Structure formats: structure tokens, C-alpha cells
Amino acid sequence: MSPETESSAVITVNSPVTGQVVGQVPRFSAAGVSAAAQTVRAAQPAWAALPIRERAQVIRRFHDIILRDRDEIFDILQAESGKSRRDAFVEIFAVASEARYYAYHGPHHLKPRRVKSAIPLRDRTRVIYHPVGVVGIISPWNFPFILSVSDALPALLAGNGILLKPATLTPLSALWGRDKLIEAGLPADLFQIVTGPGRDLGDALVDSSDCVMFTGSTEVGRSVAQRAAGRLIPFSMELGGKNALLVLPDANLKRAARVAIEGAFNNCGQVCINWERLYVHTAVYDAFREEIIRQTRELRLGAVNDFSVDLGSIISEEQASIVEGHIQDAVRKGAKVAVGGQRRQDIGPLFFEPTILEDVRPGMEVYTEETFGPLLSMYRCQSVDEAVGQINDSRYGLHCGVFTGSRRRGEQIAARLQSGSVSVNDSYMNWAAMDAPMGGVKESGVGRRHGPEGIRKYTEPQTIITNLTGFQISSYETALAINDWLAAFLAAMLHLWRRIPFLR
């Protein structure tokens, strides 16, 4: 893949399950990032000049190719991340859904549109969308296919080129996705992947881009945002979360436990929108506790390339140590392990039992800090108001949930939660609702994925106003003159326009 990295160094990708080498990628230098960006920038104008329908055809072909070759990406994802086949399928589902959605709806979102003019009947006002140029993407390791390729699809459809830095632990799935896009008809120079540590390449990527999409920790996101702000370029970020689910007394407890487990432990809890806090009304706490422990114990851990297990491996020793550290700190300070709590080294070095903690209190690390692992803290609550207050008492606001027998009540409570998205009687299907914006509030992010917002953020809107008459707002005494009569007339017109619905 060109351009050259200006270095013979390589990065070895190892399986977190076996430790074996599963691939090697070049280690780019900052100069290599700049060279890659120049390659993208040279290719981007020709791509942007194509009609958007032709660009959409490439995305549609890519959709079909990844479904055809899904077993290839299943194997790659499991090899580099240690996740289960089930969680690898989630990535295929998400990328295919995004490709389908934007291939068919993206052209409509970017279609030039007519908007209301300042002076009715005199002016015609249109908004058109230009690509920003080079979109820099920094993606994490937890969903290495979704959070690299999916973020690139709307940017490509909008006419941009892509400069992508995947996580050093999991670059292989992004490289596979680029190859499949090229097979679908994407110009090879338009999409460049630079591999290497973020500390070495992050600044160069931001400095070489016209817009940045970052997914990762809040702390690193701040640094990226400061760098982008210094260049006055737009950025979009999905950052950390300490997401919460509320279970009410009228809930179906068996279903609620299933949703809690699905939303807490999928992908070994290594998901930005997973629950880490579970608030259960005291009236049903004991019964719910029994049910969720029973279902949690039924989960199957393993390292196989089929669908016979539910959970795979944690990504790294560093991440496993965070999970262990949060559990040990909480237990030392008085919390109790309701289920789980141990590594399963009989399966592999980084397998960890899905764990539920009780009696978690302020002062414990897990009370406020994101774990990003298979760890759920369960709390009693006496009322909805108490639970809402505790859920909102967080610096994060990414995704929350409510489980209740009343959909109407659930939606009313959802509107009170300070969160970018809320699921009622479901876990995390907000990520699959492609027509709806997805993102966080507070320290959980800036900007949105999906829907019109998810593609327009990669564009520069331009407003074009055309005077359809020879009338200018002037008394014509001089080029700038307005007199008392004209001012009174315009004030009267403003009053009139407010009362005519189609002119408001």
C-alpha cells in the first residue's frame, strides 16, 4: 500500500487468546502520515466530481461484497480482538446496515435544498453541500471494523477522501475493509490507512486533515479536540460513558434481566454504550437479583470460530487489569461480588467471568469511572426520582435505558435522562437505527453519527441566494438610503409575515 512509511519498522499483531502472531503492518512515521494525506488529497477532487449516485454504487457493491465474504472478516476480527463469533457478526451487521442506509438515503441528505428566503417572493435561497476534503479518522480497538470503515462510508459518499489510523492492537479488519472497498470500485489512493501508535501519529493526522472523527477515551479526545480547534477544523467525537439502566417494579423481570445482560456483557463489556450501572426498584430488587444472577451464570465463554459461545476474550492485559482493579478496590471498600469476579485462565489468559457487584458506594473507583469490561454494578433505588437523579449525576451522558411495563411511562422517564440516546425495554439497538443521530452529551462526545447529521458533518454547507427581481431594499436616494416611509413599510411587512403560515 502506498505511500511508503519511510521506515522498515513493522508492528506485530498478536491474538489476545493465544498470543500468536496473526499479522504484521508497517509502522508509519509522522512524515509518512503527511505523505499519505497528500496522496488522498490528490485523488479527492476527481472522486468528488463524480455524481453522487455513482459514488453510492460503490457503497452498494461494498455492502454485497462484505456479506459475501463475511467468514473472512469473522476470522480476522476474532484473531485480532479475541471476540466471539457472535460479536464479530454484530460488526458485519452494523457495517452492512450503514452501507445500505447511506447508499440509498445519503444522496437525499446531500441533495441541494431550497429554504425560506429573507424577503418572500423576491429571493430564491438554496443550500448545497461541498465535501470538506480529507477526513481523518482515529478508531479504537473494541469495534475495529465498525468504528473505522463505517465512519468512512458517509464521508466517502459525501465526496471526501479518507486518512484512517486504526488502533495498533486491531488494524487488520480496517485493512480488509479498505481492500473490499477498492474491489467495489473505490480509487485506491482515496483511502489511506496509517498504522502506528496514536502518540506518534495523532498530531500529524489532525494536522493533515480537514475534518476529524475520533472515537476513544474522553481524555485523549480532549487532546484531539484542542489540536483540531487550533487549526479551526471541524471534529466529531464519541467518547467515554458510565451508562445506566433503570428497572421499574412493573417490568417483566425475566426480559429485563436478559436486556441488562445483553446491554452489559456483549463484547465482554468493551462497548462505549454498554450498561455499567443498573438501578433496580427496591420492590423487585431481590427477585430481579435472583433472575439476573441465574441468567449470567448461563453465559458461555470460549475461544472458538463458531457461534457456540457467547463471550470471547478481553483485548489486552492492560484492560483486564482495569477490570480486576475496579473489582478489588470495590471489594476492599465493602462491595460484594454477586456473580463472577474471576479470570478464566483455564480458557485463556484474558478471559474474564461476567461480574455483578452489589453495595457499590461513592469513593470506590467503579462508582464513577468507566471500566470498559464485563463488570456491572447493581443498585437499589426507592423511587424513579431517586434513580433519575443518580443516573444523571455523572460527567458522562452517552446511552441509558429504562425497563417498564408501560411504554408511555418509559418514554417519559427517558426524556428526563441526560443522555444522547435512551432505550426503552431494549438494550443497545440505538446503534442500528441508522436514520437517528447517535452520540453523547456532557463528556461523552461532540457531534453525531448516523442520519442526516452523520453525513452532513463531513461537508461544508454553502448558501446561495438569488434575487429574482430588480427590487432592492432602498429608497433609491443613495445606494444605502432608507427613509421613514420604507422603514415603516418593512416593519408592517414583518408583522404580516408572522401571520401567514407559509411565509413564517
N, C-alpha and C positions, 0 to 999 in steps of 0.2 A: 504494500500500500504506500502510495506516495503522499506527501513528500517524505524525504528521509528524516530520521530523528536527529541527525548529526551526532549520533553516538552508537557504539556497538553494544551498549548495555541492554540487558533484557530483564523482564520481570517474570518470575516463575509463578504460575497459578497452581495452587495445591488444593486438593479436596479436603474440606474440613472433616470428612468422615474417616478417610484412610490416611491422609497426609501425603498421598501420592501426587506426583506432578500430573496435571490434566491439561496443561497448555503453557505456552510462553508468548509474551507480547513484548514489543520494543519499549524501552524506557525513553520517553521523549525528554528533550531539554526545553527550556523556555524559548530558545531560538527556534526549535522545531515546531512549537505551537504557533509562533508567529508565521513561519513558512507555511504551515498547514492552513492558517487563516487566509493567507494570500492566495492559495490555491482555490479555496472556497469562494473568495471574493471575485476572482477572475471568472469563475463559472456561473456565478449567481445571476448576472444580467440576462444571459441567454435563457436560463430557466424561467426567470420572471416574465420574459417576453412571450412565453407560450401561453395560449389561452388556458384559463383555469380548468376547463373541462379536460384538457389533455393532461394536466398535472394530476387531476383526480383519477384519471385512468391508471396512472402508475400506482396510486394508492390502492385502487380496487384490485389490481393484479397482485400487489403485495399481500393483500388480505387473503387471496386464494392460495398463494404460494405458501404462506406460513401454516395454513390449515392442512395443506397437502403434506408438508414436511414437518409436522408437529412433533413426531417422535424424535427428530434430530434435536430440536430445541429443548424438549423434555430432558434428554440425556445431558445436554450441555448445562442446563440450569441445575440439575441435580449434582452434576460433577463439580461445578464451581461453587455452589452455595450450600450443598448438603440438604436442600429442602426436599420434602416428599413429592411424589408424583402428583398428588392432589394439588399442592401449592404451585407446582410448575404449570399445571393446567390452568390455574387462576390467571397466570401471566399470559398464556395464549388467549384465553377468553377476553381479557382486558385489551390486549393489543389489537386483536381482531375487531372487537367492538368499536374501538376508537377509529381504526382504519375505515370501517364501514360507515360510521357516523359522519366523519368529516368528508369522505369521498362523495357522499350523497348530499350532505347538508352544508358543508363548508362553502361551496360556491354561492349558496344563497346568503350566508352570513357576510360574505365579502362583496356581494352584488352592490354596485352603486345605487344609492337610495336617495330619494327626494325627501327633503324635510321642510318644515314650515319656514317661510321667509319672514323677515322683519316687517316688510311692507307687503301685505297681501295683494295679489294680482299684479304688482309691479315687478317682483323679482322671482326668479327660479333659483332654488338653492339645492345643491346636490352634495353628497358626501361620497368620496371614493377612497379606496384603501390601497396604499402602497406597501410593499414589503420593506422591513427595516434594513435588510441586507444580510448580515451574518449573525445567526443566533447561536450563542454559546450556551451549552447545556452541561451542567455538572450533576451527575446522577449518583445515587447511593448503591449499596450492595444488597439491600433487603429485597428489592424487586428489580433486578438488574436489566430485565427486558422491558418491563412496563415503563420504568422511570427514565429510560434512555430513549428507546425507539418511539414509544407512544408520545412523548413530549416533542419529538422531532416531526411527527406526521403533520399536525396542523401548521407548524412553521414552514415545512416544505410546501404544503398545499398553498400557503399564502404567498409563495414565490421566493422564499428565503433559502440560503444555504446553511449548513449545519456544521458547527465545530463542537464535538462532543468529547468530554472527559468522563469516562465511566469510572466506577470505583476500582481501585487497584486490586481488590480481592476478587472481583467478578467482572472482568472485561469481555469474556468470551461470548456471552449472549448478545451484547451490543454489536460486536464484530459480525456475528452471524446475521443479525438483523440488517446491518448495512449491506452485506453480500446479497441478501434476498431482495432488498430494495433495488440494488443495481440490476439483479436478474429481472426485476419487474419493469426496468426501463429508466431508472434514475441515473443521471450522469455521475460517474464515479467521483469526479473532482468536487462535486457539490456537497458531499457528505464526508467529512474527515473526522477520524477518531484519533485522539491523542491519549496515550496511556502513560501513567506515572502518578506519583503521589500528589495530592492536592496542594500540599505546602510548596511544591516545586513548580507546579503548572497553573495553579489557580489564578494568580495575578496576571500572568501572561494571557490566559484565556479571556479574562474580563477585559483586559486592555486591547484585545484583538477583536472583540465582538461589538455588535451594535445593539444587542439586547441579550439579557442573561436569564436563563431559567435554572434555578438551583433547588435541589431537594436534599435535605440533610438536617443537621442539628441547628438549633437556634443560635448557638454561639458562633459557629462557622458562618451561618447565614448573615449575621451582623457584619462580619468582615467583608463578605462578598458585596453586601449592600453598600457599605461605605466606599468600596473600590468603584462600584458602578456609579454611585452618586457623584463621586469625584469627577467622573467623565460625563455626567449628565446623560447617561443612557438608561432606558427602562429596564426593570428587572421584575421577575415574578418568583415567589418562593413558597414552598411548603416546608414547614419546619417542625419542631417538636410538638408533643401532645401529652397530656395526662388525662386521657379520655374516660368518661364515666357513663355507666348505665344505671338507671333507676328502675326498680321492680316494685310495682304497687300491689296492694292487697287483693285486687280483683284479677290479677294476672293468672293465666294458665301456667302453673309453676313448672310443669314438665317442659313446655315450649320455651318458657323464659330461661330455664337453665340451659337448654340447647342453644338458644341465641347468645347467652352470656359466654358459653364455652366457645362457640364459633367465632364470636367477636373478640375474644381474649387470647385464644391459643392458636389460631390459624397461623401458619408460617412461624411456629414457635414463638408467637407473640412479637415477632420482629416486623411490626407493621405500624406505620405512623397513626393510623386511625383505629387501632385496637383498643378495647377497653383495658384500663389498668385499675380502675376504681369501680366498685359495684355497691350501690346503695340499695338495701332491701328494707321495706317497711317492716317494723317490728312485729306486726300482726301475723306475718307469714315467714319471718326470718328463719325460724327453726325448721319448718317444713321445706323451705327452699334450700336451706343449707344441706339438708339430707339428700335432696334430689341432685343438686349440682355436684356434690362430692361423688355420688354414685355414678353420674354420667362422666365425670372427669376420670375416674378410675377405669372406665371402659376404653379410653383412648389408646390407640396402638402406636407405639414408637418403633421406628425401624429404619434400615438403610437398604431399600430395595428399589429396583426400577420398575415398579408396578403400583397398582392402586390398593394394595393390601394393607398399607399402613396410613395413619393419619398425620403423624408428625415426624419430621426429619431432625436434622442436626442444627444446633446453633452455629452461626457463621464462624466464630473465632474464639480463641481462649480469652481474649480481652472482653468480648461480650458476655461469655459465660461467667467470667469473674465479676462483672457488674451484677448479674442476677444473683450469684452466690453472696456477694457483698451486701446487697439490699436485704436478702433473707436473713443473713447472720446479724446484721445491725438491728433489724426489727425484732428478732427473737431475743437478742441480748437486752433489748429495752422493753420486753414484755409482750410482744406479739406471739401468736400461736400459729403453727402450721396446721391447717385443716386437712390438707391432702398434698401429696407430692413433697417437694423440697430437696430432692437428691439428684445428683448426676447419675446417669445410667451408663457407666463405663463398660458394663457387660455388652452394650450395643456399640458404643463408640466413645471417643474421648470427650465429645462436646454435646452428647445427648443429655437432655435435662427434663425431669418429670414436670408436667404442667402442675403449677403450685398455686394454692389459695391460702392467703394469710387472713387471720382474724385479729381483732384487738389492736389494729394499727392506729397509732396516735401521732399528733404533732411532735416533732423532734426526731422522728425516725426518717431516714433518708427516703424510703419508699413512699412516705406520705405525700411529698410534693415533687420528687424528682422522677423523671421518666426512666423506666427500667429498660424498655425495649427488649423484652424477653417473656418467657412463659410464666408470668407472675401476676396474679390478680389479688387485690386487697378488697375484702368484703366488710361492709359497714352496716350497722343497724341505723335506721332513721325512724323518728317518731311521726313525721308529717312530711307532706310534699314541700312545704315552705322550708323546712329544715334541710331537706335534701337538695333543693334548688340552690339554697344559699351556700351549701358546702361544695356543690359541683362548680358553681360559678367562682368560688374562692380559689382561683388558680391563675397563674400567669399565662396559662395556655387556653386555647379555645378552638380545637380542631374538629372533633367529632364526638357526639354524645348520643345517648339512646334512652328511650322510655318504653317500658313494657307494661301494658294495662289491658283490661278487658274492654275499655271504652276508647275507641279510636279518636273520638272528638276530644275527650279529656287529654289523651296522649298528645295530640297536636297542640292543644292549648298550653300544656306544660312545656312542650318542645320549644314553643315561641319564647319562653322565658329563659331558656338556657343560652348562655353566651358562647356560642359555638358556630363554626362555619357551616356545619351540617348536623342534623339530628335524625336518627332513625326511630320510628315508632313501630314496635313489635317486629323489628328486624335488626340485623347486625350491621353490616358494612356495605350494603348494596348501593349506597350513595355513589360509590366509585364507578358503578356500572351505568348510572343514569347520565348518559353522555350529553343530554340536552340541558342538564342542570349544572350550574357552576359548582366547583369543588375547591375548597381552600379553607384557610384558618383565619381566626381573628386573634387579637392580642399578640402574644409572642409565638403564635403558631403559623404565621405566614403573612404574605402580602400578595395580592393578585389571586387569580382563579384558573383552574384547569376546566376543560370541557365547555360545551355550549358555545354561544357566540363569543363570550369573553375569552374562551380558551384559544381562539384563532385570531381574534382582533388584537389581542395583546402583542402579536408578532407583526403588527402593521403600524404604519403612520397614517391616520385619517387625514384627509385633505378636504376642505370645504370649498366649493366653487359656487359663487353667486353671480348670476347673470341678470342684468337689468333688461326686462323685456319691453320697456317703453322708453320714451325720451324724457320722462319726468324725473327731475332731481328735487331733493328737499331743499328748497331755496326760494327766497322772494325775488331772486334774479337782479337785485340791486347791485350786488357784487357776487363773486364766486362763492362767498361764505355767508351771505346775508340771510338772516331770519328776522321777521318783524313781528309785532304783537299779534296781528291777524293770523299769520301762519302758525305761531306758537299755540294760539287758542284753538285753531282748527285741528292741529295734531293731537292736542290734549283731548278734544272731543272724540277724535277717531280712536284713541286708546280706550276711552270709556266704552265706545261702541264695540270694538273688537272683543272686549271681555264678555260681552253679552251674546255673541254669535258663536255657537259651539264649534263650527268647522274652522273658525278663524282664531280661536284661542291659542 
